């Protein structure tokens, strides 16, 4: 089994993180009494080897993009967790990589432009969406926590 507190990914873990199609982003708010409530949503994302990017896209939402709970949570508390997992009925094939880090919203600049390009390359659905006004969540990983039954993972 891999080192559970690693700061670097093995080649197999890096490939897994880059190729997976969906992740689960956990954010948490902090209320006036110091209490925290976790909030988890599935997200599409890209990993460039250094950062993770997820765009707030134009899929139907009942709330304006900047008022989404994950956005409000990140603005109040930038510490996030992102989990990318693979499930099969054969549990010997189970694996995941959890990423702990800090998130920020970016809406312009080289990281925004590059992240939109990478997201459009990975997800054909984004090629037809107008993302010009869409903020991107950028996660700076502080720690990777991989797990698998497979020793080479």
HELIX and SHEET records of a PDB file:
HELIX    1   1 UNK A   11  UNK A   19  1                                   9    
HELIX    2   2 UNK A   65  UNK A   67  5                                   3    
HELIX    3   3 UNK A   69  UNK A   76  1                                   8    
HELIX    4   4 UNK A   91  UNK A   93  5                                   3    
HELIX    5   5 UNK A  110  UNK A  122  1                                  13    
HELIX    6   6 UNK A  124  UNK A  127  5                                   4    
SHEET    1   A 7 UNK A  36  UNK A  43  0                                        
SHEET    2   A 7 UNK A  23  UNK A  30 -1                                        
SHEET    3   A 7 UNK A  79  UNK A  86 -1                                        
SHEET    4   A 7 UNK A  95  UNK A 106 -1                                        
SHEET    5   A 7 UNK A 136  UNK A 148 -1                                        
SHEET    6   A 7 UNK A  51  UNK A  55 -1                                        
SHEET    7   A 7 UNK A  46  UNK A  47 -1                                        
END                                                                             
